[in-house]
Amino acid sequence: QIAVNEPLNRVYVFITEAKRLNIYDGDSLSLIAYTIISDFDPSHPPLDLLFSDDAGARLFVGPHILNAQTGTVTGRITSGLKIIGMNPSRNRFYVMDFVTSGFYERVLEYDGSLQTVLRQWNLSPIMGVYSSFGLDFARNRLYVGYFDRGVLEIIDIR
């Protein structure tokens, strides 16, 4: 798992099995710091666990919120498993969550403080493989790729 924060000149590498986040200098790739996220749940969706909020100097590792400079865990998303995107012009975060009772995913739209869920979209049931997501804010679309069926769903997020 890799993320980059260009303004801070940082490269982040999360080693899922070791629950370890390495923070590297973007130029020399020398290790600056590392953090062990001891309560990280390895059963979370395995892809795209890292998300860098460059403007907010935050890094997200699954549901964990970290200080992007130090790697210190500062909080947790109140509901959801991982950030899948951010619309800076509307100050909105999009978070993937999994609902075990129906074996389906949902996408939650949070305000910029990540305290309030503004909207949610329930997605089609999955058969065992987590989906992939893409956001197109110019067209107000959320793309959901279902690996297990080879299907692309397009959701209007106006």
Protein Blocks (a to p, Z undefined) as FASTA:
>chain_A
ZZddfknopacdddfklopacdddfklopafbdcddfkbcfkbcfbhkbccdfknopace
hjbccdfklopafbdcfbdjbdfbdcfknopacdddddfklopaddddddfkopacfbdc
dddddehiacdddddfknopacdddfknopacdddfZZ
